[in-house]
Amino acid sequence: MKMTTAKKRILFVDDDERLTKLLKVGLEAEGYEVCAVNEAQMALPVARAFKPDLIVMDIAMPGKDGDELALIPPVSGGAIE
């Protein structure tokens, strides 16, 4: 019996919609599960629901930027809850 492994999940946060669409398509073609968010204020609630293995964020976005979001500590064992 062949075992399948779960796809690694990537959350990509950037206000450039063209860039997020391009990266989403490319990463999904490589076998990743990708969620793209174009508003910084949506990053944390989406991360809590999506539970990504990796978060890639733009550091210069309107509103909260990547630097501010990166300072929010993980809740339990390094995972965002």
VEXTI-879359 format. One record per atom (N, C-alpha, C): residue number from 1; residue in one letter; atom name; x, y negated, z. Coordinates in Angstrom, 1 decimal, padded with zeros to 4 digits. Atoms other than C-alpha are relative to their C-alpha. Layout:
N
  pos  code  site       x       y       z
  NUM     A    CA       X       Y       Z
...
! end
This chain:
81
  pos  code  site       x       y       z
    1     M     N   000.8   001.2   000.0
    1     M    CA   000.0   000.0   000.0
    1     M     C   000.9  -001.2   000.0
    2     K     N  -000.8   001.2   000.1
    2     K    CA   001.4  -003.4  -001.0
    2     K     C  -000.5  -001.0   001.0
    3     M     N   000.4   001.0  -001.0
    3     M    CA   001.4  -006.0   001.8
    3     M     C   000.1  -001.4  -000.7
    4     T     N  -000.1   001.4   000.5
    4     T    CA   000.7  -009.6   000.8
    4     T     C   000.3  -000.9   001.1
    5     T     N  -000.4   001.0  -001.1
    5     T    CA   002.2  -012.5   002.7
    5     T     C  -000.8  -001.2  -000.3
    6     A     N   000.8   001.2   000.1
    6     A    CA   000.3  -015.6   003.4
    6     A     C   000.8  -001.1  -000.7
    7     K     N  -000.7   001.1   000.6
    7     K    CA   001.1  -018.6   001.3
    7     K     C   000.4  -001.0   001.0
    8     K     N  -000.4   001.1  -000.9
    8     K    CA   003.1  -021.3   003.0
    8     K     C  -000.8  -001.2  -000.4
    9     R     N   000.9   001.1   000.2
    9     R    CA   001.1  -024.4   003.5
    9     R     C   000.8  -001.3   000.1
   10     I     N  -000.7   001.3   000.1
   10     I    CA   002.4  -027.9   002.6
   10     I     C  -001.1  -001.1   000.0
   11     L     N   000.8   001.2   000.0
   11     L    CA   000.7  -031.2   003.5
   11     L     C   000.8  -001.1  -000.5
   12     F     N  -000.7   001.1   000.6
   12     F    CA   001.8  -034.0   001.3
   12     F     C  -000.8  -001.3   000.2
   13     V     N   000.6   001.3  -000.3
   13     V    CA   001.0  -037.6   002.4
   13     V     C   000.7  -001.1  -000.7
   14     D     N  -000.6   001.1   000.8
   14     D    CA   001.6  -040.4   000.0
   14     D     C  -001.2  -000.9  -000.6
   15     D     N   001.1   000.8   000.6
   15     D    CA  -000.5  -043.4  -001.2
   15     D     C   000.0  -000.1  -001.5
   16     D     N  -000.1   000.0   001.5
   16     D    CA   000.6  -042.8  -004.8
   16     D     C  -000.8   001.3  -000.5
   17     E     N   000.8  -001.1   000.4
   17     E    CA  -002.2  -040.6  -006.1
   17     E     C   000.6   000.8  -001.2
   18     R     N  -000.6  -000.7   001.2
   18     R    CA  -000.4  -039.8  -009.4
   18     R     C   001.1   001.0   000.5
   19     L     N  -001.1  -000.8  -000.6
   19     L    CA   002.6  -038.5  -007.4
   19     L     C  -000.6   001.2   000.7
   20     T     N   000.5  -001.1  -000.8
   20     T    CA   000.5  -036.4  -005.0
   20     T     C  -000.6   001.1  -001.0
   21     K     N   000.6  -001.0   001.0
   21     K    CA  -001.4  -034.8  -008.0
   21     K     C   001.1   000.8  -000.7
   22     L     N  -001.1  -000.7   000.7
   22     L    CA   001.8  -034.0  -009.8
   22     L     C   000.7   001.0   000.9
   23     L     N  -000.7  -001.0  -001.0
   23     L    CA   003.5  -032.4  -006.7
   23     L     C  -001.0   001.1   000.4
   24     K     N   001.0  -001.1  -000.3
   24     K    CA   000.3  -030.5  -005.8
   24     K     C   000.0   001.0  -001.1
   25     V     N   000.0  -001.0   001.1
   25     V    CA   000.1  -028.9  -009.2
   25     V     C   001.3   000.8  -000.1
   26     G     N  -001.3  -000.7   000.1
   26     G    CA   003.8  -028.1  -009.3
   26     G     C   000.2   001.0   001.1
   27     L     N  -000.3  -000.8  -001.2
   27     L    CA   004.0  -026.7  -005.8
   27     L     C  -001.0   001.2   000.0
   28     E     N   001.0  -001.1   000.1
   28     E    CA   000.8  -024.6  -006.3
   28     E     C   000.4   001.0  -001.1
   29     A     N  -000.5  -000.9   001.1
   29     A    CA   002.3  -023.2  -009.5
   29     A     C   001.2   000.9   000.5
   30     E     N  -001.0  -000.8  -000.6
   30     E    CA   005.2  -022.0  -007.3
   30     E     C  -000.5   000.9   001.1
   31     G     N   000.5  -000.9  -000.9
   31     G    CA   002.9  -020.2  -005.0
   31     G     C  -000.3  -000.6   001.4
   32     Y     N   000.3   000.6  -001.2
   32     Y    CA   002.4  -022.7  -002.2
   32     Y     C  -001.5  -000.5   000.1
   33     E     N   001.3   000.6  -000.2
   33     E    CA  -001.0  -023.8  -000.7
   33     E     C   000.3  -001.5   000.4
   34     V     N  -000.4   001.4  -000.2
   34     V    CA  -000.9  -027.6  -000.9
   34     V     C  -001.3  -000.8   000.2
   35     C     N   001.1   001.0  -000.3
   35     C    CA  -003.2  -030.3   000.6
   35     C     C   000.7  -001.4  -000.2
   36     A     N  -000.5   001.4   000.2
   36     A    CA  -002.6  -033.9  -000.6
   36     A     C  -000.9  -001.0   000.5
   37     V     N   000.7   001.1  -000.6
   37     V    CA  -003.7  -036.9   001.3
   37     V     C   000.6  -001.3  -000.4
   38     N     N  -000.5   001.3   000.5
   38     N    CA  -003.5  -040.5   000.0
   38     N     C  -000.2  -001.1   000.9
   39     E     N   000.1   001.1  -001.1
   39     E    CA  -004.3  -042.4   003.2
   39     E     C   000.6   000.5   001.3
   40     A     N  -000.8  -000.4  -001.2
   40     A    CA  -002.0  -042.4   006.2
   40     A     C  -001.0   000.3   001.2
   41     Q     N   000.8  -000.3  -001.2
   41     Q    CA  -004.9  -042.5   008.7
   41     Q     C  -000.7   001.3  -000.1
   42     M     N   000.6  -001.3   000.1
   42     M    CA  -006.2  -039.2   007.3
   42     M     C   001.0   001.1   000.3
   43     A     N  -001.1  -001.0  -000.1
   43     A    CA  -002.9  -037.4   007.8
   43     A     C  -000.2   000.9   001.2
   44     L     N   000.1  -000.8  -001.2
   44     L    CA  -003.4  -036.3   011.4
   44     L     C  -001.2   000.9   000.1
   45     P     N   001.2  -001.0   000.0
   45     P    CA  -007.0  -035.0   011.2
   45     P     C   000.2   001.1  -001.0
   46     V     N  -000.2  -001.0   001.0
   46     V    CA  -006.1  -033.2   008.0
   46     V     C   001.0   001.0   000.4
   47     A     N  -001.0  -000.9  -000.5
   47     A    CA  -003.0  -031.7   009.5
   47     A     C  -000.5   000.9   001.1
   48     R     N   000.6  -000.8  -001.0
   48     R    CA  -005.0  -030.5   012.5
   48     R     C  -000.9   001.1  -000.6
   49     A     N   000.9  -000.9   000.7
   49     A    CA  -007.5  -028.8   010.2
   49     A     C   000.7   001.0  -000.9
   50     F     N  -000.7  -000.8   001.0
   50     F    CA  -005.1  -027.5   007.5
   50     F     C   001.1   000.8   000.6
   51     K     N  -001.1  -000.7  -000.7
   51     K    CA  -002.3  -026.4   009.9
   51     K     C   001.1   000.3  -000.9
   52     P     N  -001.1  -000.2   001.0
   52     P    CA   000.6  -026.9   007.4
   52     P     C   001.3   000.6   000.7
   53     D     N  -001.4  -000.4  -000.4
   53     D    CA   004.0  -025.2   007.7
   53     D     C   001.0  -001.1  -000.2
   54     L     N  -000.9   001.2   000.2
   54     L    CA   005.6  -028.4   006.4
   54     L     C  -000.9  -001.2  -000.4
   55     I     N   000.6   001.3   000.3
   55     I    CA   004.5  -032.0   006.2
   55     I     C   001.0  -000.9  -000.7
   56     V     N  -000.9   000.9   000.7
   56     V    CA   006.1  -034.3   003.6
   56     V     C  -000.8  -001.4  -000.1
   57     M     N   000.7   001.3   000.0
   57     M    CA   005.2  -038.0   004.1
   57     M     C   000.9  -001.1  -000.5
   58     D     N  -000.6   001.3   000.4
   58     D    CA   006.0  -041.3   002.5
   58     D     C   000.2  -000.8   001.2
   59     I     N  -000.2   000.8  -001.2
   59     I    CA   007.5  -043.6   005.0
   59     I     C  -000.4  -001.5  -000.1
   60     A     N   000.5   001.3   000.2
   60     A    CA   006.1  -046.8   003.5
   60     A     C  -001.4   000.0  -000.7
   61     M     N   001.4   000.0   000.4
   61     M    CA   002.3  -046.7   003.3
   61     M     C  -000.7  -001.1   000.7
   62     P     N   000.8   001.0  -000.6
   62     P    CA  -000.4  -049.2   004.0
   62     P     C  -000.6   000.6   001.3
   63     G     N   000.5  -000.5  -001.3
   63     G    CA  -001.7  -048.9   007.6
   63     G     C   001.1   000.7   000.7
   64     K     N  -001.1  -000.8  -000.7
   64     K    CA   000.2  -046.3   009.6
   64     K     C   000.9   000.6  -001.1
   65     D     N  -000.9  -000.6   001.0
   65     D    CA   003.3  -045.2   007.8
   65     D     C   000.6   001.2   000.5
   66     G     N  -000.6  -001.3  -000.4
   66     G    CA   005.3  -042.0   007.9
   66     G     C   000.8  -000.1   001.3
   67     D     N  -000.8   000.2  -001.2
   67     D    CA   007.6  -043.4   010.6
   67     D     C  -000.9   000.1   001.2
   68     E     N   000.9   000.0  -001.2
   68     E    CA   004.7  -044.0   013.0
   68     E     C  -000.7   001.4   000.2
   69     L     N   000.6  -001.3  -000.1
   69     L    CA   003.0  -040.7   012.2
   69     L     C   001.0   001.1   000.5
   70     A     N  -001.0  -001.0  -000.5
   70     A    CA   006.3  -038.8   012.8
   70     A     C   000.2  -000.1   001.5
   71     L     N  -000.2   000.2  -001.4
   71     L    CA   006.4  -040.2   016.3
   71     L     C  -001.1   000.7   000.9
   72     I     N   001.0  -000.7  -000.7
   72     I    CA   003.2  -038.4   017.3
   72     I     C   000.5   001.4   000.3
   73     P     N  -000.6  -001.3  -000.4
   73     P    CA   004.4  -035.4   019.3
   73     P     C  -001.0   001.2  -000.4
   74     P     N   000.8  -001.2   000.2
   74     P    CA   003.2  -031.9   018.4
   74     P     C  -000.7   000.4   001.3
   75     V     N   000.7  -000.3  -001.2
   75     V    CA   000.7  -030.5   020.9
   75     V     C   000.5   001.3   000.7
   76     S     N  -000.4  -001.2  -000.7
   76     S    CA   001.6  -026.9   021.5
   76     S     C   001.0   000.8  -000.8
   77     G     N  -001.0  -000.9   000.6
   77     G    CA   004.7  -024.9   020.6
   77     G     C   000.4  -000.5  -001.4
   78     G     N  -000.4   000.6   001.3
   78     G    CA   005.6  -027.3   017.7
   78     G     C  -001.1   000.0  -001.0
   79     A     N   001.1   000.0   001.0
   79     A    CA   002.2  -026.9   016.0
   79     A     C  -000.9  -001.2   000.3
   80     I     N   000.9   001.1  -000.1
   80     I    CA  -000.2  -029.7   015.4
   80     I     C  -001.4   000.6   000.3
   81     E     N   001.3  -000.6  -000.3
   81     E    CA  -003.5  -028.9   017.1
   81     E     C  -001.1  -001.1   000.0
! end
